């Protein structure tokens, strides 16, 4: 009775158009008051515990702030130039460079919509000018942008780690090879399409351009090594690495590239200036600029935008944690697990059910909410069937990637529609053919677990675990 009431209330609230966070909270509180022995005080306590006990969740606002600084600054533009210097001369090279740029930006942002917005706003116009049909350009970016939640660091992976209490660092490790593999698959398909449609390639830029563009993009690329190197090397936890990334992204955008803030357009080196005087001048400029950042409109806008996104996401997470609390106290996951196990499903059949369930949920709900609702239900069943929790996590993340591209709540579709100025239906038609690549990729990830587990197991062996 409690289970039926909980889910009827949840889906009823969603069907009348209530925001998902409020639907989760209202259905949970109503169920507690009517069918549970818990008190109102326990609800307030659970809200507090949801965000205070899960230390990993503190990484989310830091990664969002880091992503916002890098999206606002010129990091995306420099990464695109570097990617073009690597593969721009290959048939379909501009589109391939866009995928590489999405992969790199994903590794410094952790957000799929941010990746699509930052890269898509620059490269779609460039691809059209180079002879690509606009729908193909938009479809490629919409799909490549989903790498933002698969290539570590990933905000969605942090949510899964908090919901299931698995290691966030191991989740990051597990997403690395699948992220590279998906990017490679997209580039292979791009090459085939470019050959069929006879899309021209750019002339070879030369090794000098690779070195020059690589040096220009170093500020953004170094963030990958700082975050992932510190996590994989055991120097910092994901939360500590996220805090460092936010500070680093601030200095790169404000002081390094000087695209925003009080030092905008000030040259690093004046003509004829010595290295010593340049260094002293820049240190003095930065010391003077730091207090000004507190009142600078551009810096304040970045912090405000990041705060809005963080508050929205954390509010969803807090309500979803309350929902998960009701599930746990009423032993709903336990009963569902017993029921599914009694069906005698083999692991591969169970994974089919998981994928179908998550693909359906991805059409209507935000990824973090889906993970926080579904993970506590699916996790114990997967463990009983001998499925690795890290493998299950990567399967869920890939399903969330596909959910980013399916209406009516596909976030990447909204971003593509906004970037190109076309309708949602146009964005859906553009992304749909490339979605087939992701579905093939999902099958591989689901039934070849070593794609996800190889790197975590390899690093464990190196560390002597």
TORMIVO-568467 format. One line per field, with one value per residue (C-alpha): x, y, z; residue number from 1. Coordinates in Angstrom, 1 decimal, padded with zeros to 4 digits. Example, Ala and Ser with C-alpha at 12.3 -4.5 7.8 and 13.67 -1.06 7.14 Angstrom:
// TORMIVO-568467
c1 c(012.3  013.7)
c2 c(-004.5  -001.1)
c3 c(007.8  007.1)
n c(1  2)
//
This chain:
// TORMIVO-568467
c1 c(000.0  002.8  004.7  001.6  000.8  004.4  004.6  001.0  001.7  005.0  003.7  000.5  002.4  004.6  001.7  000.1  003.3  004.9  008.7  010.4  012.1  008.8  007.1  009.7  009.5  005.7  005.1  007.7  006.4  002.8  003.7  005.6  002.7  -000.1  001.6  004.8  005.6  008.3  007.6  007.8  011.0  012.6  011.8  013.7  016.5  016.7  016.8  019.8  021.5  021.0  023.5  025.7  026.4  027.3  030.7  031.1  028.1  030.2  032.2  029.2  029.1  032.8  032.8  029.9  031.8  034.9  032.8  031.1  034.5  035.9  032.7  032.7  036.4  038.2  039.1  036.6  037.9  041.5  040.6  038.8  041.8  044.1  041.7  041.5  045.3  045.3  042.6  041.4  043.2  041.3  038.1  035.4  038.2  036.3  033.5  036.1  037.9  034.5  034.2  037.8  037.0  033.9  036.0  038.6  036.0  034.1  037.2  037.3  033.6  031.8  028.5  026.9  024.8  027.8  029.9  027.3  026.8  030.6  031.7  028.5  028.2  031.6  032.0  028.5  028.9  032.4  031.2  028.4  030.9  033.2  030.4  028.6  024.8  023.7  021.6  024.6  026.7  024.1  023.5  027.2  027.6  024.4  025.7  029.3  028.2  026.8  030.4  030.3  028.7  030.8  034.4  035.5  035.1  031.3  028.6  026.2  028.9  029.2  025.4  025.5  028.4  026.4  023.3  025.0  028.1  030.5  033.9  033.6  037.2  036.6  033.6  035.8  038.4  035.6  034.3  037.6  038.0  034.2  034.4  037.4  035.7  032.5  034.4  036.3  033.0  031.5  034.6  034.6  030.9  031.8  034.6  032.2  029.5  032.1  033.3  029.7  028.7  032.1  032.6  036.0  038.9  041.1  044.8  047.4  048.3  051.7  053.5  054.1  050.3  050.0  052.7  051.3  047.7  048.7  050.6  047.6  045.3  047.6  045.7  042.6  044.4  046.3  043.1  042.6  045.9  045.4  041.9  042.3  046.0  045.4  042.4  044.0  047.3  045.6  046.7  043.2  039.6  037.1  035.7  039.2  040.1  036.9  037.7  041.1  039.6  037.3  040.2  042.4  039.6  039.2  042.9  043.0  040.0  040.8  044.6  045.8  043.7  042.2  039.0  036.9  037.5  039.4  042.5  040.6  042.7  045.8  048.8  051.0  054.1  054.7  056.9  060.6  059.8  062.2  061.1  061.9  060.0  057.1  056.9  057.0  054.4  052.0  052.3  051.5  048.6  047.1  047.5  045.7  043.0  042.1  040.1  038.5  037.2  034.8  032.9  033.6  030.3  031.6  033.1  030.1  027.8  029.8  029.5  025.8  025.1  027.1  025.2  021.8  022.7  024.2  021.1  018.7  020.7  021.2  017.5  016.6  019.2  017.9  014.3  015.5  017.4  014.2  012.4  015.2  014.9  011.2  012.1  014.7  012.7  009.7  012.1  010.7  014.0  014.3  010.8  011.3  014.7  013.1  010.3  012.7  015.1  012.1  011.4  014.7  016.2  019.7  022.1  022.0  018.2  018.1  020.4  017.9  015.2  017.5  018.2  014.6  013.5  016.2  015.7  012.0  012.7  015.3  012.5  010.8  013.2  016.5  019.5  020.4  016.8  016.6  019.8  018.8  015.4  016.5  019.9  018.7  016.2  018.5  021.7  020.8  019.3  022.5  024.7  022.6  023.0  026.8  026.9  029.7  028.3  030.8  029.7  026.1  027.0  028.5  025.5  023.2  025.4  025.3  021.5  021.5  023.6  020.8  018.2  020.0  018.9  015.3  012.3  010.5  013.2  016.4  018.6  021.1  018.2  017.2  020.8  021.1  017.8  019.0  022.4  021.1  017.9  015.9  012.8  013.0  011.6  014.5  017.0  015.4  015.5  019.2  020.2  018.2  020.5  023.6  021.7  022.0  025.7  025.0  022.5  025.2  027.6  025.1  024.9  028.7  029.0  026.2  027.6  031.3  031.9  035.7  035.4  034.3  036.2  039.6  041.1  039.8  041.1  044.4  045.0  044.0  046.6  049.3  048.5  048.7  045.0)
c2 c(000.0  002.4  001.6  002.2  005.5  006.7  006.2  007.2  010.5  011.0  010.4  012.2  015.3  015.0  014.6  017.9  019.7  020.0  020.4  017.1  018.3  019.4  016.2  014.1  016.1  016.3  012.6  011.6  013.9  012.9  009.2  009.7  011.5  009.1  005.7  005.8  006.0  008.7  012.2  015.6  016.2  013.3  014.9  018.1  015.9  013.9  017.1  018.2  014.8  014.5  017.2  017.1  013.4  012.8  014.5  013.7  015.9  019.0  018.5  019.4  023.2  023.4  021.5  023.7  026.9  025.6  024.7  028.2  030.0  027.9  028.3  032.0  032.4  031.6  028.0  026.4  028.5  027.5  023.8  023.8  025.4  022.7  019.9  021.3  021.4  017.6  016.3  019.2  017.9  014.5  014.1  015.2  016.7  019.7  017.5  015.1  018.1  019.1  015.7  015.9  019.4  018.0  015.2  017.6  020.1  017.3  016.5  020.0  020.7  017.5  018.8  017.8  021.0  023.1  021.2  021.5  025.3  026.1  024.0  024.2  028.0  028.2  025.1  024.8  028.0  027.1  023.6  025.2  027.6  024.7  022.9  020.8  020.7  022.5  019.6  017.3  019.8  020.2  016.5  015.7  018.3  017.3  013.7  014.5  016.8  013.9  013.0  015.7  013.2  010.2  011.4  012.2  014.3  013.9  015.5  012.6  010.0  011.9  011.7  007.9  007.5  009.4  007.3  003.9  004.8  003.4  005.1  008.3  007.9  004.4  005.7  008.3  005.7  003.5  006.3  007.1  004.3  004.2  008.0  007.6  004.7  006.6  009.5  007.2  005.6  009.0  010.0  006.7  007.4  011.0  009.9  007.5  010.2  012.8  010.4  009.7  013.3  014.5  017.0  018.8  018.7  021.6  021.8  020.4  023.2  021.8  020.8  024.5  025.1  022.0  023.3  026.8  025.8  023.3  025.9  028.3  025.7  024.6  026.6  024.4  021.2  021.4  021.2  017.7  016.6  018.5  017.0  013.5  013.2  014.2  011.8  008.8  009.4  009.3  012.9  014.3  013.1  014.1  016.8  018.3  018.1  019.9  022.7  023.1  023.0  025.9  028.1  027.1  027.9  031.3  032.1  030.8  032.8  036.0  036.1  033.5  034.1  037.4  036.9  038.2  040.3  043.5  042.4  041.9  042.9  043.7  042.1  039.6  041.1  044.5  045.1  045.0  044.1  041.8  038.5  039.8  043.1  041.2  038.8  041.5  043.6  040.6  039.7  043.4  043.5  040.3  041.6  044.8  042.9  040.3  042.8  044.3  040.8  041.1  044.0  043.0  042.5  039.6  037.6  038.2  037.0  033.8  033.1  034.0  031.7  028.8  029.4  029.2  025.9  024.5  025.4  024.0  020.7  020.3  021.0  018.2  015.9  016.8  015.9  012.8  011.7  012.1  010.0  007.4  007.5  006.6  003.7  002.4  002.7  001.0  -001.7  -001.1  -001.9  -005.1  -006.2  -005.3  -007.1  -010.3  -010.1  -009.7  -012.4  -014.7  -014.3  -016.2  -013.5  -014.1  -011.1  -010.3  -010.4  -008.1  -005.6  -005.5  -004.6  -001.9  -000.3  -000.3  001.2  003.9  004.8  005.3  007.4  009.5  010.8  012.5  013.2  014.9  012.5  013.2  012.6  009.3  008.1  009.0  007.2  004.2  003.4  002.4  000.0  -001.5  -001.6  -004.4  -006.5  -006.1  -007.1  -010.3  -011.2  -010.7  -007.5  -005.1  -001.9  000.2  -001.6  -000.8  002.8  003.2  001.6  004.0  007.0  005.9  005.7  009.2  010.3  009.0  010.7  014.0  013.5  012.3  014.6  016.1  016.7  016.2  019.0  018.9  019.4  022.6  023.8  023.0  024.6  027.8  027.8  027.4  029.3  026.5  024.7  021.7  019.4  020.5  019.7  016.3  015.4  016.5  014.4  011.3  009.6  010.0  008.6  005.2  005.3  005.8  002.9  000.6  001.9  001.2  -002.5  -002.8  -001.2  -003.4  -006.7  -006.1  -005.1  -005.0  -001.8  -000.1  -002.2  -002.6  000.7  000.6  -003.0  -002.2  000.8  -001.4  -003.9  -001.2  000.1  -003.4  -003.8)
c3 c(000.0  000.9  -002.3  -004.5  -002.6  -003.0  -006.8  -007.5  -005.7  -007.5  -011.0  -010.3  -009.3  -012.4  -014.7  -013.6  -014.4  -011.0  -011.0  -010.3  -007.1  -005.6  -006.8  -005.1  -001.8  -001.7  -002.5  000.2  002.9  002.2  002.4  005.6  007.2  006.1  006.0  008.1  011.8  011.1  012.5  010.8  012.7  010.9  007.6  008.5  009.8  006.6  004.5  006.6  006.4  002.7  002.0  005.1  005.3  001.7  001.5  -002.2  -003.1  -002.0  -005.2  -007.4  -006.8  -007.2  -010.5  -011.7  -010.7  -012.5  -015.6  -015.6  -015.5  -018.3  -020.4  -020.0  -020.7  -023.9  -023.0  -025.4  -028.3  -027.6  -027.2  -030.5  -032.3  -030.8  -031.9  -035.4  -035.7  -034.9  -037.2  -039.3  -042.4  -042.4  -044.4  -041.9  -039.7  -038.5  -037.1  -035.6  -034.1  -032.6  -031.0  -029.6  -028.3  -026.6  -025.0  -023.7  -022.5  -020.8  -018.9  -017.5  -017.0  -015.9  -017.5  -020.7  -021.4  -020.6  -023.1  -025.8  -025.1  -025.0  -028.0  -030.1  -030.0  -031.7  -034.0  -035.5  -037.4  -038.5  -039.7  -041.8  -043.4  -044.2  -046.1  -043.5  -043.5  -040.4  -039.2  -039.3  -037.5  -034.8  -034.5  -034.0  -031.2  -029.4  -029.3  -028.6  -025.8  -023.9  -023.1  -020.5  -018.0  -019.1  -019.2  -015.7  -013.7  -014.0  -011.8  -012.6  -011.5  -008.2  -007.7  -008.4  -005.9  -003.2  -003.9  -003.7  -001.5  -004.1  -004.6  -006.7  -007.7  -009.1  -011.0  -012.6  -013.5  -015.0  -017.2  -018.9  -021.4  -022.3  -022.9  -025.3  -027.0  -027.6  -029.0  -031.3  -032.5  -033.3  -035.3  -037.3  -038.3  -039.1  -041.4  -043.3  -043.6  -044.8  -047.5  -048.7  -048.7  -050.1  -047.3  -047.9  -045.5  -044.4  -045.5  -043.1  -040.6  -039.8  -036.6  -035.8  -035.4  -033.2  -030.9  -030.9  -030.4  -027.7  -025.8  -026.1  -024.7  -021.9  -019.3  -019.9  -020.6  -017.3  -015.4  -016.7  -015.2  -011.9  -011.3  -012.6  -011.7  -008.1  -007.8  -009.5  -007.8  -004.4  -003.6  -003.2  -003.0  -005.7  -003.5  -002.8  -006.4  -007.3  -004.9  -006.4  -010.0  -009.1  -007.8  -010.8  -013.3  -011.7  -012.1  -015.7  -016.8  -014.9  -014.8  -017.4  -020.5  -019.2  -021.0  -018.1  -015.1  -014.3  -016.2  -019.5  -022.6  -020.6  -022.4  -020.6  -022.1  -023.5  -026.5  -025.6  -022.0  -020.2  -018.6  -015.1  -015.4  -017.1  -014.2  -011.6  -013.5  -013.8  -010.1  -009.1  -011.6  -010.1  -006.5  -007.5  -009.5  -006.8  -004.6  -007.7  -008.6  -005.7  -007.5  -011.1  -013.0  -015.2  -012.3  -010.1  -013.0  -013.4  -009.6  -009.7  -012.7  -011.0  -007.8  -009.5  -011.2  -008.0  -005.9  -008.4  -008.6  -004.9  -004.2  -006.6  -004.9  -001.4  -002.3  -004.1  -001.0  001.0  -001.6  -001.3  002.5  002.2  -000.1  002.3  005.5  003.9  002.5  -001.0  -002.8  -000.7  -001.7  -005.4  -005.4  -003.9  -006.5  -009.5  -008.2  -007.8  -011.5  -012.2  -014.4  -015.5  -015.2  -019.0  -018.9  -015.9  -017.7  -020.6  -018.0  -016.5  -019.9  -020.9  -017.6  -017.7  -021.3  -020.6  -017.4  -019.4  -021.5  -018.6  -015.8  -015.1  -014.8  -011.2  -010.1  -012.1  -010.5  -007.0  -007.4  -009.4  -008.0  -004.5  -006.2  -008.9  -006.8  -004.4  -007.2  -009.3  -006.3  -005.7  -009.4  -009.3  -011.4  -010.4  -008.9  -010.9  -014.1  -013.2  -012.6  -016.0  -017.7  -015.8  -016.9  -020.6  -020.3  -018.9  -021.9  -024.2  -022.0  -022.7  -026.4  -026.0  -025.8  -023.9  -021.3  -023.4  -022.0  -024.9  -027.4  -025.6  -025.8  -029.5  -030.2  -028.4  -030.0  -033.6  -033.3  -034.7  -033.2  -030.8  -033.6  -035.8  -033.0  -032.4  -036.1  -036.3  -033.2  -034.0  -036.7  -034.4  -031.5  -033.1  -032.4  -028.7  -028.7  -030.2  -027.6  -024.8  -025.9  -025.9  -022.4  -021.0  -022.2  -022.2  -018.6  -018.9  -021.0  -017.8  -015.2  -016.9  -015.7  -012.0  -011.7  -013.3  -011.0  -008.0  -009.0  -009.4  -005.9  -004.5  -003.5)
n c(1  2  3  4  5  6  7  8  9  10  11  12  13  14  15  16  17  18  19  20  21  22  23  24  25  26  27  28  29  30  31  32  33  34  35  36  37  38  39  40  41  42  43  44  45  46  47  48  49  50  51  52  53  54  55  56  57  58  59  60  61  62  63  64  65  66  67  68  69  70  71  72  73  74  75  76  77  78  79  80  81  82  83  84  85  86  87  88  89  90  91  92  93  94  95  96  97  98  99  100  101  102  103  104  105  106  107  108  109  110  111  112  113  114  115  116  117  118  119  120  121  122  123  124  125  126  127  128  129  130  131  132  133  134  135  136  137  138  139  140  141  142  143  144  145  146  147  148  149  150  151  152  153  154  155  156  157  158  159  160  161  162  163  164  165  166  167  168  169  170  171  172  173  174  175  176  177  178  179  180  181  182  183  184  185  186  187  188  189  190  191  192  193  194  195  196  197  198  199  200  201  202  203  204  205  206  207  208  209  210  211  212  213  214  215  216  217  218  219  220  221  222  223  224  225  226  227  228  229  230  231  232  233  234  235  236  237  238  239  240  241  242  243  244  245  246  247  248  249  250  251  252  253  254  255  256  257  258  259  260  261  262  263  264  265  266  267  268  269  270  271  272  273  274  275  276  277  278  279  280  281  282  283  284  285  286  287  288  289  290  291  292  293  294  295  296  297  298  299  300  301  302  303  304  305  306  307  308  309  310  311  312  313  314  315  316  317  318  319  320  321  322  323  324  325  326  327  328  329  330  331  332  333  334  335  336  337  338  339  340  341  342  343  344  345  346  347  348  349  350  351  352  353  354  355  356  357  358  359  360  361  362  363  364  365  366  367  368  369  370  371  372  373  374  375  376  377  378  379  380  381  382  383  384  385  386  387  388  389  390  391  392  393  394  395  396  397  398  399  400  401  402  403  404  405  406  407  408  409  410  411  412  413  414  415  416  417  418  419  420  421  422  423  424  425  426  427  428  429  430  431  432  433  434  435  436  437  438  439  440  441  442  443  444  445  446  447  448  449  450  451  452  453  454  455  456  457  458  459  460  461  462  463  464  465)
//
